[in-house]
C-alpha cells in the first residue's frame, strides 16, 4: 500500500488549505518552435503550447478571469498562479521579473508556478527565480516526458537528459522546487521504460511529478501519426492498471501533482475517456482502494 503524497496533501500541510491553480500566459513562444532549435514544437504539443486552459492578455486581468473559472469550487480563496503556455522563461529577465512580480503581488496568491524547458534556465534567470522565491514560493515545471533515447528523438524534445539533470540541480541549489512532467504511453515504451523515466527524475532531485497518459489533439503534430495508425492510446482500464504498477514504486517524499491529463475537448481525438477528468479520478480511486493500493482517496 502506497503512502501517496498528493499536491492537495502538501498544500493543506504547508499552507493550511487547498490552493487552486490559475493558468496564465506570459506571451512567450518556445525555442523548439521559433527556429532556434527547430520549428513545430514537440510532437505532442498543441497550437496553444499545452496551455489550453490558460488566459490571455494583461496579467492582472488574466488572474481575475481565471478566478471566475474556479469561484464555485474555491473555498479557501487562495491560489497558485501557473504560467503554463509554451516556455515561460524564454524571454529577457527584465520582462520575466515584471510579469512574475505582478502575478504574485496580490495577497491571495500563495505560489508562483512556471512551466519551462531545462535549456531555458540560464544563470541570470535562476537568480531571478531565487529572489522571487524569497517573496512567494516558486515551483518550476520541466517537461522531461521520457528518458528513453528513442522516445526523446520521437517527441522532438531537442535536449539531452543531462540538461534536465543539470537544471534540476541548479534549481535545488537555489532552493526552488522542481516538478517533472512524464508522458505515459509513448510509442514502443514498456511499463519498465516509464518507471525508469520516473526513477531518473527522482534520482536527480525532482520534488514533484506530473503523470499523464499520451493523448492526441487534432492540432498537434502527433495527430498525423495517429491517423496513419502508428500510435495506440490507452484504454481506461489499461491506464489505471499502469498507475497501479507505477505509483506504489514512487518514493513517499515525492509530491504527485497529477496522475491524469485532460486536454481541450474541442481538439481531443484520443483517448476520449480522458476528457472526463472527474470520472477518471473516481475510477482510479475505486480501483486503487479495492486493490489495497491506497486508503481513502487520491485528491488532486
C-alpha positions in Angstrom: 0.0 0.0 0.0 1.4 3.4 -1.0 1.6 6.5 1.1 0.9 8.8 -1.8 1.6 12.4 -1.0 -0.6 14.4 -3.4 -0.4 18.1 -4.1 -3.6 18.6 -2.1 -2.0 16.9 0.9 1.1 19.1 0.5 -0.9 22.3 0.3 -3.0 21.5 3.3 0.1 20.7 5.3 2.2 23.6 4.1 -0.4 26.4 3.7 -3.3 25.1 5.8 -5.8 24.8 2.9 -6.2 23.7 -0.7 -4.8 26.0 -3.4 -6.5 26.4 -6.8 -4.4 26.9 -9.9 -4.9 29.9 -12.2 -3.5 29.1 -15.6 -1.9 32.2 -17.3 0.1 33.0 -20.4 3.2 35.0 -20.4 3.0 35.7 -24.1 6.2 33.7 -24.9 7.0 31.1 -27.5 9.5 28.3 -27.4 12.9 27.6 -28.9 11.5 24.4 -30.2 9.0 26.4 -32.2 10.6 29.6 -33.4 13.6 28.1 -35.2 16.2 28.5 -32.5 16.2 24.7 -32.2 13.6 23.6 -34.6 10.1 24.6 -35.8 6.8 23.0 -35.0 7.4 22.2 -31.3 7.4 18.9 -29.5 5.3 16.3 -31.4 2.6 16.2 -28.7 2.3 19.9 -28.2 -0.8 21.7 -29.4 -1.0 25.0 -31.1 -1.7 26.6 -27.7 1.6 25.3 -26.4 0.0 22.9 -23.9 -1.9 25.9 -22.4 -5.4 25.0 -23.4 -6.8 26.4 -20.2 -4.6 29.5 -20.0 -6.0 33.0 -20.0 -4.5 35.7 -22.3 -3.7 39.4 -22.1 -2.8 41.7 -19.2 -1.6 39.6 -16.2 -3.9 41.1 -13.6 -6.9 40.7 -16.0 -5.9 37.1 -16.7 -5.8 36.4 -13.0 -9.3 37.8 -12.4 -10.7 35.9 -15.4 -9.1 32.7 -14.2 -10.5 33.2 -10.7 -14.0 33.2 -12.2 -13.4 29.7 -13.6 -13.0 28.3 -10.1 -15.1 30.6 -8.0 -17.7 28.0 -7.2 -15.0 25.4 -6.1 -12.6 27.5 -4.2 -13.5 27.7 -0.5 -10.1 28.9 0.6 -9.8 31.9 -1.7 -6.1 31.2 -2.2 -4.3 30.4 -5.4 -1.3 29.2 -7.4 -0.5 31.3 -10.4 0.7 29.0 -13.2 2.4 30.3 -16.3 1.5 27.3 -18.5 1.6 28.1 -22.2 4.8 27.4 -24.1 8.2 28.2 -22.4 7.9 30.7 -19.6 11.5 31.6 -19.1 12.1 32.2 -22.8 12.3 36.0 -22.6 14.7 38.6 -21.2 15.0 38.8 -17.4 13.5 42.3 -17.0 10.3 41.1 -18.8 10.1 38.0 -16.7 10.7 40.0 -13.5 7.9 42.3 -14.4 5.2 39.7 -15.2 6.1 37.3 -12.4 6.2 40.1 -9.8 2.9 41.4 -11.0 1.4 37.9 -10.8 2.4 37.3 -7.1 1.6 40.8 -5.9 -1.9 40.0 -4.5 -2.1 38.5 -1.0 -4.4 35.7 -2.2 -1.6 34.4 -4.5 0.5 32.0 -2.5 2.6 30.2 -5.1 4.2 31.1 -8.4 4.5 28.0 -10.7 6.4 28.3 -14.0 6.4 25.8 -16.9 9.6 25.9 -18.9 12.4 23.9 -20.5 15.7 22.9 -18.8 17.7 24.6 -21.6 16.0 28.0 -20.8 17.2 28.4 -17.3 20.3 30.4 -17.6 22.1 31.7 -14.5 20.5 35.1 -14.5 17.1 33.5 -14.7 17.9 31.2 -11.8 19.0 34.2 -9.8 15.7 36.0 -10.6 13.7 32.9 -9.5 15.8 32.6 -6.4 14.9 36.2 -5.5 11.2 35.7 -6.3 11.3 32.6 -4.1 12.1 34.9 -1.1 8.7 36.6 -1.7 6.5 33.7 -2.6 7.3 30.0 -3.1 8.4 29.3 -6.7 7.9 26.0 -8.4 9.4 25.3 -11.8 7.9 22.6 -14.0 10.1 20.8 -16.5 8.9 18.6 -19.4 11.2 15.6 -19.2 8.4 13.3 -20.6 10.8 10.3 -21.1 14.4 9.3 -20.8 14.3 6.6 -23.4 16.5 7.6 -26.2 14.1 6.5 -29.0 11.2 8.4 -27.3 13.3 11.6 -26.8 14.0 11.6 -30.6 10.4 10.8 -31.5 8.9 13.5 -29.4 11.4 16.1 -30.8 12.3 17.3 -27.3 15.6 18.8 -28.6 17.6 18.5 -25.4 19.6 15.6 -23.8 18.7 14.0 -20.5 21.8 15.5 -18.8 20.4 19.0 -19.5 17.4 18.2 -17.4 19.6 16.8 -14.6 21.7 19.9 -14.6 18.7 22.2 -14.5 17.2 20.4 -11.5 20.5 20.7 -9.6 20.6 24.4 -10.3 17.0 24.8 -9.1 17.6 22.7 -6.0 20.8 24.7 -5.2 18.7 27.9 -5.4 16.1 26.5 -3.1 13.5 26.2 -5.8 11.2 23.2 -6.1 11.2 21.3 -9.4 8.2 19.5 -10.8 8.7 16.9 -13.6 6.3 16.0 -16.4 6.2 12.4 -17.6 4.1 11.2 -20.5 2.9 7.6 -20.1 2.3 5.5 -23.2 4.7 6.9 -25.8 5.1 4.5 -28.8 7.2 1.4 -28.0 7.6 2.1 -24.3 7.1 -0.6 -21.7 5.9 0.0 -18.2 9.6 -0.6 -17.2 10.7 2.2 -19.5 8.1 4.6 -17.9 9.3 3.6 -14.5 12.9 4.3 -15.5 11.9 7.8 -16.5 10.3 8.4 -13.2 13.3 6.9 -11.4 15.6 9.2 -13.3 13.6 12.3 -12.3 13.6 11.1 -8.6 17.4 10.3 -8.7 18.3 13.8 -9.9 16.2 15.6 -7.3 12.7 16.4 -8.5 10.3 17.4 -5.8 7.1 16.7 -7.7 5.8 14.6 -10.5 3.0 15.2 -13.1 2.0 12.0 -14.8 -0.5 11.8 -17.7 -1.4 9.4 -20.5 -0.4 10.2 -24.0 -3.4 11.9 -25.6 -3.9 13.1 -29.2 -5.0 16.6 -30.1 -6.0 17.4 -33.6 -3.8 20.5 -33.6 -0.6 18.7 -32.5 2.0 17.3 -34.9 1.4 13.8 -33.5 -2.1 13.7 -35.0 -0.8 12.7 -38.4 0.9 9.6 -36.9 -2.3 8.7 -35.1 -4.2 9.0 -38.4 -1.6 6.7 -40.0 -2.2 4.1 -37.4 1.3 4.4 -35.8 0.0 5.2 -32.3 -2.3 3.4 -30.0 -3.6 5.2 -26.9 -4.6 3.6 -23.6 -8.0 2.2 -22.8 -9.1 3.5 -19.4 -8.6 0.2 -17.6 -5.1 -0.2 -19.1 -4.1 3.2 -17.9 -5.4 2.6 -14.4 -3.6 -0.7 -14.2 -0.4 1.0 -15.3 -0.8 3.6 -12.5 -1.3 0.7 -10.1 2.1 -0.6 -11.1 3.9 2.8 -11.0 2.5 4.7 -8.1 3.5 2.2 -5.3 7.1 2.4 -6.7 7.3 6.2 -6.3 9.0 7.3 -3.1 6.7 8.7 -0.5 8.6 12.0 -0.3 7.7 12.9 -3.9 4.6 15.1 -4.3 2.2 13.8 -7.0 0.7 16.9 -8.7 -1.2 15.0 -11.3 -1.9 11.4 -12.4 -4.1 12.0 -15.5 -4.5 14.5 -18.3 -7.5 16.3 -19.8 -6.8 18.1 -23.0 -9.1 20.6 -24.7 -12.3 18.7 -25.5 -12.6 20.8 -28.8 -9.4 19.2 -30.2 -9.1 16.0 -28.2 -9.2 13.0 -30.5 -8.0 10.1 -28.3 -8.5 8.7 -25.8 -11.9 10.4 -25.5 -12.4 8.9 -22.0 -9.6 11.1 -20.7 -11.8 14.2 -21.3 -13.9 13.4 -18.3 -11.4 14.0 -15.5 -13.8 13.5 -12.6 -14.8 10.1 -13.9 -11.2 9.1 -14.5 -10.2 10.1 -10.9 -13.2 8.4 -9.4 -12.3 5.2 -11.4 -8.7 5.4 -10.2 -9.7 5.9 -6.6 -12.2 3.0 -6.7 -9.7 0.6 -8.3 -6.8 1.6 -6.0 -9.0 1.3 -2.9 -10.4 -2.1 -3.9 -6.9 -3.3 -4.7 -5.5 -2.2 -1.4 -3.1 0.3 -3.1 -4.4 3.3 -1.1 -6.5 4.1 1.9 -9.0 6.9 1.4 -8.8 8.8 -1.8 -6.2 10.4 -4.0 -7.4 14.0 -4.2 -5.6 16.5 -6.6 
